[in-house]
Amino acid sequence: MLEDREGAPPDLQAYKFAVASAVLESRPQKSGGLAFNGIVVVDIRVTSGTRVALVSLADSSGVDAVDTLALQMVRRAVERVATPALGQGQGDRVRLSVVFEPEGP
């Protein structure tokens, strides 16, 4: 899930959607009995002159294993998505909510 800020540049909006899609592609398969449940909010900092964005925890799910998995998924995703072009010395933040729900029967 994406949290949009009004007035975000179109390139940054496209980046948000590309990263979100890449995160979905990297979600784990059946967890073999492990139940991951929670919402993790992750910040992705994009700055001019960097090839890979900085990923950090913005809001914890309260479960270390869930937080760690969300950060790993987003870090893998940003490595596969080209960062948007920004002006010299500029930077911006993308905020994603990674939602884990218990698996159905």
C-alpha positions, 0 to 999 in steps of 0.5 A: 500500500502506498501513502501518497503526498499531494504534489509529488512529482510524476517520476516519484509516483511512478517509482512508488508504484514500481517499488510496490510491485517489486515488493509484491513479487518478492513476498515469501511463499507459504511460510510453512506454518509460520504466521506473519501478521502485522503492518510495517511502515517503511521509508525509502529515501531517494537522493540525487547522486545515489543509485540505490535508495536508503530503506529504514523502518518508519513504524514497527509492527511490534514483531521483530521478525515481521519488521525484518522481513518487510525491510528485506523485501523492500531492500530487494525491491529498491535494488531492482527499480531505477531511482528517479532522476532528481535535481542536484542536491535534491531528495525525497521520501517514499513511504510504503506500508507492507501488510502481512495477513495470516494465510487462509485455509 
